[in-house]
Amino acid sequence: MKRGLLVIGAYAAVYAVLSLLGQYQNNIDSLVKLGIITKGMPDREEWQPMFIIVTRSPGQGSRLRANVPGYLFMPIVLLDQHLCHPTKPITYGKLSANAY
């Protein structure tokens, strides 16, 4: 029991450090870092902890893509993206129309 709690605590602590050093990144740039070249415009900015990529292709219903650390930390990344660092949709043209 104690060993299990220690492992879960270490897992959460490592993720917390990686998340503190993370940044928002658009989904096309994340896919390129995974070696997936795609045409199109990014449609969202997603929170990516340092060294971790968990993303989707543009459009509805696309499956998750990740690097090895992304698959290892996927449950906690998805929780973080849902609770603390929500995904931000990219809307083209709307900001400039309201700027004046």
C-alpha positions in Angstrom: 0.0 0.0 0.0 2.7 2.5 0.9 4.8 1.6 -2.2 1.7 2.3 -4.4 1.1 5.7 -2.8 4.8 6.5 -3.2 4.6 5.6 -6.9 1.5 7.7 -7.5 2.9 10.6 -5.5 6.2 10.5 -7.6 4.1 10.3 -10.8 2.1 13.3 -9.8 5.1 15.3 -8.7 7.0 14.6 -11.9 4.0 15.7 -13.9 3.5 18.8 -11.8 7.1 20.0 -12.6 6.6 19.2 -16.3 3.3 21.1 -16.4 4.8 24.1 -14.6 7.4 24.3 -17.5 4.8 23.8 -20.2 3.1 26.1 -22.7 0.1 26.4 -25.0 0.8 25.2 -28.5 -1.4 24.9 -31.6 -2.3 21.4 -32.7 -0.6 21.5 -36.1 2.8 22.4 -34.5 2.3 19.5 -32.0 1.6 17.1 -34.9 4.7 18.3 -36.7 6.8 17.6 -33.6 5.3 14.0 -33.7 6.5 13.7 -37.3 3.0 13.9 -38.7 2.9 16.4 -41.6 -0.6 17.6 -42.3 -2.0 20.4 -44.5 -4.5 22.8 -43.0 -4.9 25.5 -40.4 -4.6 24.9 -36.7 -8.0 25.0 -34.9 -7.0 24.9 -31.3 -4.3 25.7 -28.8 -3.7 22.9 -26.3 -1.7 22.8 -23.1 1.5 20.8 -23.6 3.7 20.1 -20.6 7.4 20.1 -21.2 8.6 17.0 -23.2 5.0 15.8 -23.5 2.7 16.0 -26.5 -1.0 14.9 -26.5 -3.0 16.4 -29.4 -5.6 15.8 -32.1 -5.7 16.6 -35.8 -7.9 19.5 -36.9 -11.5 18.7 -37.1 -14.1 16.9 -35.1 -13.7 13.3 -33.9 -10.0 12.9 -34.6 -8.2 10.4 -32.5 -5.6 11.4 -29.9 -1.9 11.4 -30.9 1.0 11.5 -28.5 4.7 10.9 -28.0 5.9 8.2 -25.5 5.8 10.5 -22.5 2.4 11.6 -23.7 1.1 8.1 -23.6 2.7 7.6 -20.1 1.1 10.7 -18.7 -2.1 10.8 -20.8 -4.6 10.4 -18.0 -3.2 13.2 -16.0 -2.6 15.4 -19.1 -6.2 15.1 -20.1 -7.3 15.9 -16.6 -5.0 18.9 -16.5 -6.3 20.1 -20.0 -9.8 19.8 -18.8 -9.5 21.3 -15.3 -6.6 23.7 -15.2 -5.4 24.5 -18.7 -8.4 24.3 -21.0 -8.0 24.0 -24.8 -8.5 27.3 -26.5 -10.2 27.3 -30.0 -8.5 29.4 -32.6 -10.9 31.7 -34.4 -9.5 33.5 -37.4 -10.7 37.1 -38.3 -13.0 37.7 -35.3 -10.4 39.5 -33.1 -9.4 42.0 -35.8 -13.0 42.9 -36.5 -13.6 43.8 -32.8 -10.3 45.6 -32.4 -11.7 48.9 -33.7 
